[in-house]
Amino acid sequence: MTAVALAATLTSASVVHAMDAAALKGEAVSVVKSFGGPLKMALQEGMKNGGPVNAIAACNEKAPEIAAAASAKSGWSVGRTSLKLRNPHNEPDAWEQKVLQQFEDRKAAGESPDAIAFGEVVEMDGKKQFRFMKAIGTADLCLNCHGSDIKAEVAAKLDGLYPGDQARGFSKGDIRGAFTLKKDL
């Protein structure tokens, strides 16, 4: 194969790879919406039907169910993670930790958490995966359980469910954590 033919083949493969990555990112964004939308609705419903103490069940009980349903429907592994964990089962792996720190750096540089996302093809245990994360910004609703001024009954419920809770002290606009997805290729 000539150098020109090899260069054309490599360029063509790079374009195809970039197109595949773009398609995977689009699919991942859709999966995030299929998890985040119902989760937000469950939180709002909990707030309406008993306030913040009742809404805790949305994250504690409903979020894993919603994530499992989104995973089963989409074929992606779907979850949440954070640098300041509430649930130790959501601890970030090394890749997620690196991306979460990049998200914090991007926010510090002025980027809105609502616009922060990242995806790439990685090799894990000898297999290629597409991994994707989308930042979760802290909204007013979140501050009831993740802010600095949490009501005593909310704090008591959180302390009972999550004795090692680190997910407090956030302000509106902070990065609370991220949706995290992966798909074997």
LUMPAVEX-624777 format. One line per 2 residues: number of its first residue (from 1); their letters; for each residue x, y, z of C-alpha. Coordinates in steps of 0.25 Angstrom, whole numbers, plus 5000, padded with zeros to 4 digits. Example, Ala and Ser with C-alpha at 12.3 -4.5 7.8 and 13.67 -1.06 7.14 Angstrom:
1	AS	5049,4982,5031; 5055,4996,5029 $
END
This chain:
1	MT	5000,5000,5000; 5005,5014,4996 $
3	AV	5007,5025,5006; 4996,5033,5000 $
5	AL	4987,5021,5000; 4990,5018,5015 $
7	AA	4988,5032,5019; 4974,5032,5012 $
9	TL	4971,5019,5019; 4975,5025,5033 $
11	TS	4968,5038,5030; 4955,5030,5026 $
13	AS	4956,5022,5038; 4957,5034,5047 $
15	VV	4945,5041,5041; 4937,5028,5043 $
17	HA	4942,5027,5057; 4938,5042,5060 $
19	MD	4924,5039,5054; 4922,5027,5063 $
21	AA	4926,5035,5075; 4917,5046,5071 $
23	AL	4905,5036,5069; 4909,5030,5083 $
25	KG	4909,5043,5090; 4895,5046,5084 $
27	EA	4890,5033,5089; 4896,5035,5103 $
29	VS	4889,5049,5104; 4876,5042,5101 $
31	VV	4879,5032,5111; 4882,5043,5122 $
33	KS	4869,5049,5119; 4862,5036,5121 $
35	FG	4868,5035,5135; 4868,5050,5139 $
37	GP	4854,5054,5134; 4847,5043,5142 $
39	LK	4856,5045,5154; 4853,5060,5155 $
41	MA	4838,5057,5154; 4840,5047,5165 $
43	LQ	4847,5058,5174; 4836,5068,5170 $
45	EG	4825,5059,5174; 4832,5055,5187 $
47	MK	4833,5070,5190; 4818,5072,5187 $
49	NG	4814,5060,5195; 4821,5063,5208 $
51	GP	4833,5072,5206; 4848,5069,5206 $
53	VN	4847,5058,5216; 4838,5050,5207 $
55	AI	4846,5054,5194; 4858,5047,5200 $
57	AA	4851,5034,5196; 4852,5038,5181 $
59	CN	4868,5038,5182; 4869,5027,5192 $
61	EK	4858,5017,5186; 4853,5022,5172 $
63	AP	4867,5026,5166; 4872,5012,5166 $
65	EI	4859,5007,5160; 4859,5018,5149 $
67	AA	4874,5015,5146; 4871,5000,5145 $
69	AA	4859,5003,5136; 4868,5012,5127 $
71	SA	4879,5002,5127; 4870,4991,5123 $
73	KS	4863,4999,5112; 4875,5005,5106 $
75	GW	4886,4995,5107; 4895,5005,5114 $
77	SV	4900,5004,5129; 4893,5016,5135 $
79	GR	4897,5022,5149; 4901,5035,5157 $
81	TS	4913,5038,5164; 4920,5050,5171 $
83	LK	4933,5055,5177; 4924,5058,5190 $
85	LR	4917,5045,5192; 4904,5042,5199 $
87	NP	4902,5028,5195; 4915,5020,5196 $
89	HN	4910,5010,5185; 4912,5022,5175 $
91	EP	4927,5024,5177; 4934,5028,5165 $
93	DA	4944,5019,5158; 4957,5025,5154 $
95	WE	4952,5030,5140; 4939,5036,5146 $
97	QK	4948,5043,5157; 4957,5049,5146 $
99	VL	4945,5054,5138; 4938,5060,5150 $
101	QQ	4950,5068,5153; 4951,5072,5139 $
103	FE	4936,5077,5141; 4940,5085,5153 $
105	DR	4951,5091,5145; 4942,5095,5133 $
107	KA	4932,5101,5143; 4943,5109,5150 $
109	AG	4946,5114,5136; 4932,5119,5134 $
111	ES	4925,5108,5127; 4911,5105,5132 $
113	PD	4908,5092,5139; 4896,5090,5130 $
115	AI	4906,5090,5117; 4917,5081,5123 $
117	AF	4918,5067,5118; 4929,5058,5113 $
119	GE	4930,5044,5105; 4940,5036,5099 $
121	VV	4944,5022,5095; 4953,5015,5106 $
123	EM	4958,5001,5107; 4954,4994,5120 $
125	DG	4959,4980,5123; 4963,4978,5109 $
127	KK	4949,4982,5103; 4945,4995,5097 $
129	QF	4935,5004,5104; 4928,5017,5101 $
131	RF	4928,5025,5114; 4920,5037,5116 $
133	MK	4917,5047,5127; 4907,5059,5128 $
135	AI	4909,5069,5140; 4897,5070,5150 $
137	GT	4896,5085,5154; 4891,5088,5167 $
139	AD	4877,5095,5166; 4868,5101,5177 $
141	LC	4861,5088,5179; 4874,5081,5182 $
143	LN	4877,5090,5193; 4867,5084,5202 $
145	CH	4876,5072,5204; 4889,5077,5198 $
147	GS	4890,5091,5203; 4897,5097,5215 $
149	DI	4884,5100,5223; 4877,5087,5224 $
151	KA	4865,5086,5233; 4867,5077,5245 $
153	EV	4857,5066,5241; 4863,5065,5227 $
155	AA	4877,5064,5233; 4872,5053,5243 $
157	KL	4866,5045,5231; 4879,5047,5223 $
159	DG	4888,5043,5235; 4879,5030,5237 $
161	LY	4880,5026,5222; 4895,5031,5219 $
163	PG	4903,5031,5232; 4916,5035,5224 $
165	DQ	4908,5046,5216; 4918,5056,5209 $
167	AR	4908,5062,5200; 4904,5075,5207 $
169	GF	4909,5089,5206; 4905,5091,5192 $
171	SK	4901,5105,5186; 4892,5107,5174 $
173	GD	4900,5105,5161; 4910,5096,5168 $
175	IR	4913,5083,5161; 4905,5073,5170 $
177	GA	4911,5061,5163; 4908,5054,5149 $
179	FT	4900,5044,5141; 4910,5033,5137 $
181	LK	4908,5024,5126; 4916,5013,5119 $
183	KD	4913,5003,5107; 4922,4992,5102 $
185	L	4925,4993,5088 $
END
